[in-house]
């Protein structure tokens, strides 16, 4: 894992042509458990997916000589792609037998796996469906804690839960890259607290203009290329000089 934020000029989160396109392409698989009779709440699924991405980034197996380190480096040297699939019953149990990490929220379970080649998914993951991840919140989510990290979704975009889970994961990763080692450790030790919320329409333009990390989608699925999807609002980043009106770290997958 890179110790420093990736320069915007060579970011894996840009949609325009890049030398990264010439590298072998990898994808980070995430699988959300959606049982027919008891699906998770949408917001909890988004938050759990974001924490799953942070968890695999922070895992010792992803760094140095760890068993996932080479795959993580290959993934981050190319375009950074994340794909969310759904599973239930026996599908979920088979996915759980593969190397990975299961992260549990209030109602959601998301398993994240080390990156795999774009065209080389394990059979038990490749057979899982990408569609069908539409989820709802039984109750409106409570307001985000202003003292905690928040990932703000673009209120003008309609995304499936699976798409929004991947985008929340991108935003969490951008925030992770911007932090120092000490700040990363503190976030990890606290259990990666965060909230994913829809931004107030009146505040969205402000959020995208104050220098916070911003995800711009490459347009592979669902939405138009270049669409701004999520802003990563971490308290530490609000205190940094680039958070006071400087150019935003705009990157896309």
N, C-alpha and C positions, 0 to 999 in steps of 0.2 A: 504494500500500500504506500502510495506517495505520502511523504511527510508534509508537503506544502500544497496549497491550492493549485490546481492546474491552471496555467495561464489561459485567459479567455481566447487568445489568438490560436491556441492549440487545444481547445477544449473538446472532450468527447461529447459534449452537450451542445454542439453547434450543428445546424442543419445544412450549411453550405459545404461544398467539397473540401476534404481535408486529407492530409497524409494518413490519418487514422483509418480512412476507408480502404487503404491498401493492405492493412494488417488483417490477419484472420479474425473473423468476427465471432464474438461470444455473447451469451445472454445469461442474465441472472434469473433463474426460475423461482417463482414464488407460487405456492399452492395454498388457496384458502379453503377451509373446510366449510361446505354448505350442505348440511343435512336438510332433506326435503321438509321435514316436520319442524325443524328448529334452526332456521338460518340466523346468522349473526346480524347485529345491527350494522347499518352501513358505516356510520362514523367510527364505530369501534373497529370495524374491519380496516378502514383506511389508516387509523392510528396504529393498529397492530402491524400492518404491512410496513409502515415507516419505521417502526421499532425493529422489525425483523431485518430490514436493510442495515440499520445501524449496528445491530447485534452481530451480523456476519462481518461487517467492516472492522469491528472491534475485536473479533475472536482471534485468539493467538494462532489458530491454524491458518489464518489469512495473511499472516505477516512472516517476514524472515524466511526461515526454512520450513515453515509449517506445511502440512500436507495439502492445504488449499492455496498456498501462496502463489504458486506458478499460474494457476488458473485465474486467480484474482488479478495478477499482474497482466496476463494476456487480455483479460476482459477490460481492464482500465487503460490499456495501451491502444485499444480500438474504440469503436463507438460503445457507449455504455447503454446497453439495452436491458430492460426488465420486462418479463412477461408473466402475467398472473393467470393461472389456470385454477379450476375448481375441482373439488373431489368430495366424495362422501362414501360412507360405508367401507367396503373392501378396497375401493380406490384409495381412500385416505390411509388405510392401514398399509397398503403396498408402498405408497409414497413415504410413509413414516419409516419404512425399513431401509430407505436409501440414505446415504450420508447427508446430513443437513441439520438444521436447528429449528425447532418448533417454538414459536413465540405465542403466548396466550394473553388475550385481552379480557375484558369483562364478559364478552359473549363470543368473541372471535378467536379462531386458531389459524395461524399462518405458518407454514413451514417454508424456510428459505434454504436453497441448495447452493453449493459452490457453482460458479459459472460453467456452462457447457458450450461447445461449439454451436453456432446458430443452426446448423443442419445436423447436429449430433446429439439430440436429446435422448436420455435413457428411455427405454420403451415404456416403463410404467409412468413416466411423466408425459411423453409424447402423445399418449392416447387420451389424456385428459382434455376436457373442453375449455376453450377460452371464453366462449359465449356463455350466457346464462348467469353472469355474476351481478345481475341487477338486485340490489338490496335496498331496504328502507330502514329508517329510524322509527321505532315505535313511538318514541317521544322526542321532541326537539332537543338537540344537545344543549347543555348548559353553556353559558358564556365561557370563553377561554380565559384562563388565568393570565392577566397581563404581565405577571412576573415569570411566566414559564414560556418555553419555546412554542411557537405556533406556526403551522403551515396553512397559509391562506389560499383557498381555491378561487379561481376566477369566477365571479358570479354570472358572467355572460356566456359561459360554456356549459353545454350539457355533456357529461361524460358518464359512461357506465361505471359501476363500482370497480370493476377490474381495471379499467383505464385510469380511474382516479387513484386507485391503490398504487399503481406503478408511478404515477406522477408525484404522489406524496413521497414515495420512496426516493425519487430523483431529488426532490427538495430537501429531504433529510440528509441525503448524501452531500449536497452542496453545502449545507450548514456544517456538516462534519469536516469537510475539507477546509473550511475557513477558520476552524478552531485550532488553538495550540494543543500540544500534547496534554498539558495540564487541564485545559478546558474539556478536552475529549474524555479524559479519565474521570473528571467530576461528573460529567453527563452520564457516562456509563455506570459509575458507581451509584448514581441516583436512580438507575433503572430506566434511563432514557425517557423521562417525562416529556410529553408533548401533546398538543391538541391539533386536530385538523378541523378547520371550520371554513364555511363559505364566507368570503369577505363581503362586507357591506358594499353595495355598488358605489356609494358615494365616496368610499375610502380606497377603492381598488387602484385608482390612478395614483394616489399618494403612495401606496405600498410599492408600486412598481417604479417609483421615481426617487426613492431615498437611499438607493445603494444596497439594498438587501439582495441576497441571491435570488435569482429569478429563473424559473424553468421555461424555456421556449420549446414547444414540441416540434419534432421533425416532420410530423404529418404522415407517419406510416399507417396509423389507424385512427378512425373516428373524427379527427378534427383537422383543420387546415394547417399546413406547414407554417411555422413561425408564431403560432398562437401562444400567448403567455398563459400558462396554466396554473402555476403555484409560486407563491413568494414564501421563502424561508425566513421567518422572523424569530431569531434567537436573541435573548436579552444581551448576550455578550456582543453580538454583531451590531446591536443598536448603539453600543458605546464606542465602537471602532470608528476611526475617521471616515472610512468609506461609507458608513451608514448615515452620514450627515449631508447627503445631497450629491455625493460623488457618483460616478458611473456605476450602474448596477452590474453585478456579475451575471450576465445573461447567457445562459447555456441551454441547449436543448438536446433531447434524445430522439 
